Amino acid sequence: MDKLNVVVALTTRDNDYQAEQAVAVADMAARLGVKIQIIYADNDAVNQTQQLIKIIQDSTQRPDAILVEPVGTGMPQVAKAAVGAKIGWGIVNSHPDYIPELRRGGAVPVFSVSTDQSEVGKIQGKQLGVLVPKGNVLYVEGPFSSTATQQRTKGMLSTKPSLVELKMLKGDWTERSANRAMKSWLSLGSSRQLEIRAVICQNDAMAMGARKALDDLTEKDREHWANTPFTGCDGVTKTGQDWVRRGLLKATIITAAAAGTALEILVKAVNAGSQPPESTLIPPKSFPAIEELRGRG
């Protein structure tokens, strides 16, 4: 039997979690004897769609399956085209509503694997409750089109302290985007009138980007922000977790690299000749643990 051939479509190179995804899926592929091709969309949903359509339409080099972390929507038309071409379809960190319909034919595996994004948000809300029980907080979201963004925000709102007032900023999961958003907000006259008690970001890269925006402030203004906690998500060992240990971030949330898990699930399904579970959720965890964060005061 020839090696299974899988395309792994990730969102961007400019993100530590996506880099971790690439490492995890490459390690899993080596362990399972699978051939993979990793492509990146540069955070452009149109580009990602075009990349995958080109792959699907090339009948001479079609892969056995595509694992994709979508930049925006779940790409229903692309998914339908893939399944129609007998290419398996695995969605990472999203669960679009078309999956049950595409699974009915049963010709190829169709499934999703995701960190429990709602639980990520709930943990952020709990971290916030320990760090800032009341006051104004900046909350930096990912792109609104992302289901991870929406679920993280919804989860956070369900557990945040009622006396915390959120000021929302937008990023695109990259350090650069949060740096721009933070600088833009700091340039507003109204920003000086608010006593911001914390900066909570939906991933670690954006947390560091927001933090670095403070470098352009006057020494007096930087001192004003000196004790303001910054938190993120993803908790990659060499970045997010390290930044917490070094005191650059107050906390993060460890989310496993779902692409590696997705590849393992795909291979098991192919070997068994059956559909994998429709949806697999990977539980996140606070770093440090909420009890430890509380103990640090």
C-alpha positions as CSV (number, residue, x, y, z in Angstrom):
1,M,0.0,0.0,0.0
2,D,1.3,3.5,-0.9
3,K,2.0,6.0,1.8
4,L,-1.0,8.1,2.7
5,N,-0.6,11.5,1.2
6,V,-2.1,14.4,3.2
7,V,-2.1,18.2,2.6
8,V,-2.1,20.3,5.8
9,A,-3.3,23.8,5.3
10,L,-2.4,26.2,8.1
11,T,-3.3,29.9,8.5
12,T,0.1,31.6,8.8
13,R,3.8,31.2,9.5
14,D,3.7,34.3,11.7
15,N,2.2,32.7,14.8
16,D,3.9,30.5,17.4
17,Y,0.8,28.2,17.7
18,Q,0.7,27.6,14.0
19,A,4.5,26.8,14.1
20,E,3.7,24.3,16.9
21,Q,0.9,22.8,14.7
22,A,3.4,22.3,11.9
23,V,5.9,20.6,14.2
24,A,3.3,18.4,15.8
25,V,1.8,17.2,12.5
26,A,5.3,16.6,11.0
27,D,6.2,14.5,14.0
28,M,3.0,12.5,13.8
29,A,3.5,12.0,10.1
30,A,7.0,10.6,10.6
31,R,5.7,8.3,13.4
32,L,2.8,7.0,11.3
33,G,4.6,6.8,7.9
34,V,2.5,9.4,6.2
35,K,3.6,11.8,3.5
36,I,2.5,15.4,4.2
37,Q,2.7,18.8,2.5
38,I,2.2,21.8,4.7
39,I,0.9,25.0,3.1
40,Y,0.2,28.4,4.6
41,A,-2.5,31.0,3.7
42,D,-0.8,34.1,5.1
43,N,-4.0,34.8,7.0
44,D,-5.9,35.3,3.8
45,A,-9.1,33.4,3.5
46,V,-9.4,34.0,-0.3
47,N,-5.8,32.8,-0.8
48,Q,-6.5,29.7,1.3
49,T,-9.5,28.8,-0.8
50,Q,-7.6,29.3,-4.0
51,Q,-4.7,27.1,-2.7
52,L,-7.1,24.2,-1.9
53,I,-9.2,24.5,-5.0
54,K,-6.0,24.2,-7.1
55,I,-5.0,21.1,-5.2
56,I,-8.4,19.5,-5.5
57,Q,-8.6,20.2,-9.3
58,D,-5.1,18.8,-10.0
59,S,-6.2,15.2,-10.8
60,T,-2.5,14.1,-11.3
61,Q,-1.4,14.9,-7.8
62,R,-4.5,14.8,-5.6
63,P,-3.9,14.0,-1.9
64,D,-5.8,11.3,0.0
65,A,-6.9,13.9,2.5
66,I,-6.8,17.6,3.4
67,L,-6.5,18.8,7.0
68,V,-7.2,22.5,7.2
69,E,-7.3,25.2,9.9
70,P,-9.6,27.8,8.1
71,V,-8.6,31.4,8.2
72,G,-12.3,32.4,8.0
73,T,-15.3,30.3,7.5
74,G,-15.3,26.5,7.2
75,M,-15.2,26.7,3.3
76,P,-18.3,24.6,2.6
77,Q,-17.9,24.7,-1.2
78,V,-14.2,23.7,-1.0
79,A,-15.1,20.9,1.4
80,K,-17.8,19.6,-0.9
81,A,-15.5,19.7,-3.9
82,A,-12.8,17.8,-1.9
83,V,-15.2,15.0,-0.8
84,G,-16.6,14.9,-4.4
85,A,-13.1,14.2,-5.6
86,K,-12.7,11.4,-3.0
87,I,-10.4,13.4,-0.8
88,G,-10.8,13.2,2.9
89,W,-11.6,16.4,4.8
90,G,-10.6,17.3,8.3
91,I,-11.2,20.7,9.9
92,V,-8.9,21.8,12.6
93,N,-10.1,24.2,15.4
94,S,-13.5,24.7,13.9
95,H,-16.7,22.6,13.5
96,P,-18.8,23.8,10.6
97,D,-22.4,22.7,10.4
98,Y,-22.0,21.0,7.0
99,I,-19.9,18.1,8.4
100,P,-22.9,15.7,9.1
101,E,-24.2,16.1,5.5
102,L,-20.8,15.3,4.0
103,R,-20.3,12.3,6.2
104,R,-23.5,10.6,5.0
105,G,-22.0,9.2,1.8
106,G,-19.2,7.6,3.9
107,A,-16.8,7.5,0.9
108,V,-14.0,9.4,2.7
109,P,-13.3,10.5,6.3
110,V,-14.9,13.9,7.2
111,F,-14.5,15.2,10.7
112,S,-13.3,18.0,13.0
113,V,-10.7,18.2,15.7
114,S,-10.5,21.3,17.9
115,T,-9.4,22.6,21.2
116,D,-12.5,23.2,23.3
117,Q,-12.6,26.9,22.4
118,S,-15.5,27.7,24.6
119,E,-13.6,26.3,27.6
120,V,-10.6,28.4,26.6
121,G,-12.8,31.5,27.0
122,K,-14.2,30.3,30.3
123,I,-10.7,29.8,31.7
124,Q,-9.8,33.3,30.6
125,G,-12.8,34.6,32.4
126,K,-11.7,32.7,35.6
127,Q,-8.1,34.0,35.2
128,L,-9.5,37.5,34.9
129,G,-11.6,37.0,38.1
130,V,-8.4,36.2,40.0
131,L,-6.3,39.0,38.5
132,V,-8.9,41.8,38.2
133,P,-12.3,41.4,40.0
134,K,-13.4,44.8,38.8
135,G,-12.4,47.7,36.6
136,N,-11.6,48.4,32.9
137,V,-9.9,45.7,30.9
138,L,-8.7,45.6,27.3
139,Y,-9.7,42.5,25.5
140,V,-7.9,41.7,22.2
141,E,-9.8,39.3,20.0
142,G,-8.8,37.3,16.9
143,P,-10.7,37.9,13.6
144,F,-14.4,37.9,14.0
145,S,-14.9,35.4,11.1
146,S,-13.1,32.8,13.1
147,T,-15.3,30.4,15.2
148,A,-12.4,30.2,17.7
149,T,-12.7,33.9,18.2
150,Q,-16.4,33.8,18.7
151,Q,-16.4,30.8,21.0
152,R,-13.5,32.1,23.1
153,T,-15.3,35.5,23.6
154,K,-18.6,33.8,24.4
155,G,-16.9,31.6,27.0
156,M,-15.0,34.4,28.6
157,L,-18.2,36.5,28.9
158,S,-19.9,33.7,30.7
159,T,-17.3,33.6,33.5
160,K,-15.8,37.1,33.8
161,P,-16.6,39.1,36.9
162,S,-19.7,41.2,36.5
163,L,-17.9,44.3,37.6
164,V,-15.3,44.1,34.8
165,E,-15.9,46.4,31.9
166,L,-14.3,45.3,28.6
167,K,-12.9,47.5,25.9
168,M,-12.6,45.4,22.8
169,L,-9.7,45.5,20.3
170,K,-9.3,43.5,17.1
171,G,-6.3,41.4,15.9
172,D,-5.7,38.6,13.5
173,W,-3.8,36.2,15.7
174,T,-0.4,37.8,14.9
175,E,1.9,39.9,17.1
176,R,1.9,42.6,14.5
177,S,-1.8,43.0,14.4
178,A,-2.2,43.4,18.2
179,N,0.7,45.8,18.3
180,R,-1.0,48.0,15.7
181,A,-4.4,47.8,17.5
182,M,-2.8,48.7,20.9
183,K,-0.8,51.6,19.4
184,S,-3.9,52.9,17.8
185,W,-5.9,52.7,21.0
186,L,-3.1,54.3,23.0
187,S,-3.1,57.3,20.6
188,L,-6.7,58.1,21.5
189,G,-7.2,60.8,24.1
190,S,-9.8,58.7,25.8
191,S,-7.3,56.0,26.5
192,R,-5.5,58.2,29.0
193,Q,-8.8,58.7,31.0
194,L,-9.3,55.0,31.6
195,E,-7.6,53.1,34.3
196,I,-6.9,49.8,32.5
197,R,-6.4,47.0,35.0
198,A,-5.4,44.2,32.6
199,V,-4.9,43.3,28.9
200,I,-6.4,40.0,28.0
201,C,-5.6,38.6,24.6
202,Q,-7.0,35.6,22.7
203,N,-3.5,34.3,22.0
204,D,0.0,34.7,23.2
205,A,1.4,36.3,20.1
206,M,-1.1,39.1,20.3
207,A,-0.4,39.5,24.0
208,M,3.2,40.1,23.3
209,G,2.4,42.5,20.4
210,A,0.1,44.5,22.7
211,R,2.8,44.6,25.4
212,K,5.5,45.7,23.0
213,A,3.3,48.7,22.0
214,L,4.2,50.2,25.4
215,D,7.8,50.6,24.3
216,D,6.9,53.7,22.4
217,L,5.4,55.5,25.4
218,T,7.2,58.0,27.6
219,E,9.0,56.7,30.6
220,K,6.3,58.1,32.9
221,D,3.5,56.4,30.9
222,R,5.4,53.1,30.8
223,E,5.7,53.2,34.6
224,H,1.9,53.7,34.7
225,W,1.6,50.3,32.9
226,A,4.4,48.5,34.8
227,N,2.1,46.4,37.0
228,T,-0.6,45.8,34.5
229,P,-1.0,42.0,33.8
230,F,-1.1,40.7,30.3
231,T,-2.5,37.3,29.5
232,G,-2.8,35.1,26.4
233,C,-3.7,31.7,25.1
234,D,-2.0,28.8,23.3
235,G,0.7,28.1,25.9
236,V,3.4,26.8,23.5
237,T,6.3,25.5,25.6
238,K,9.0,27.7,24.2
239,T,6.9,30.9,23.8
240,G,3.8,31.3,25.9
241,Q,4.8,29.2,28.8
242,D,8.3,30.7,28.8
243,W,6.9,34.2,28.7
244,V,4.9,33.4,31.8
245,R,7.9,32.0,33.6
246,R,9.9,35.1,32.7
247,G,7.1,37.4,33.9
248,L,6.3,38.9,30.5
249,L,2.8,37.4,30.7
250,K,0.9,36.8,33.9
251,A,-0.9,33.7,32.5
252,T,-1.7,31.7,29.4
253,I,-3.9,28.7,28.5
254,I,-2.3,25.6,27.1
255,T,-4.1,24.4,23.9
256,A,-2.7,21.2,22.3
257,A,-1.6,21.4,18.6
258,A,-4.8,19.9,17.1
259,A,-3.3,19.2,13.7
260,G,-1.2,16.3,15.0
261,T,-4.2,14.8,16.7
262,A,-6.3,15.2,13.5
263,L,-3.7,13.3,11.5
264,E,-3.6,10.5,13.9
265,I,-7.4,10.3,13.8
266,L,-7.4,10.3,10.0
267,V,-4.9,7.5,9.8
268,K,-6.9,5.3,12.2
269,A,-10.1,5.9,10.2
270,V,-8.4,5.1,6.9
271,N,-6.8,1.9,8.3
272,A,-10.2,0.8,9.8
273,G,-12.1,1.7,6.6
274,S,-14.6,3.7,8.7
275,Q,-15.6,7.3,9.5
276,P,-13.8,8.8,12.5
277,P,-15.8,10.5,15.3
278,E,-17.6,13.5,13.8
279,S,-16.0,15.9,16.4
280,T,-13.2,15.6,18.8
281,L,-12.6,18.3,21.5
282,I,-9.2,18.6,23.2
283,P,-9.5,20.1,26.7
284,P,-7.3,23.2,27.5
285,K,-5.8,24.1,30.8
286,S,-4.7,27.2,32.6
287,F,-1.0,28.0,33.0
288,P,-0.4,28.5,35.8
289,A,-3.3,26.6,37.3
290,I,-6.1,28.9,38.6
291,E,-5.3,27.9,42.2
292,E,-1.6,28.7,41.7
293,L,-2.5,32.0,40.0
294,R,-4.7,32.9,43.0
295,G,-1.9,32.0,45.4
296,R,0.5,34.4,43.6
297,G,-1.9,37.2,44.4
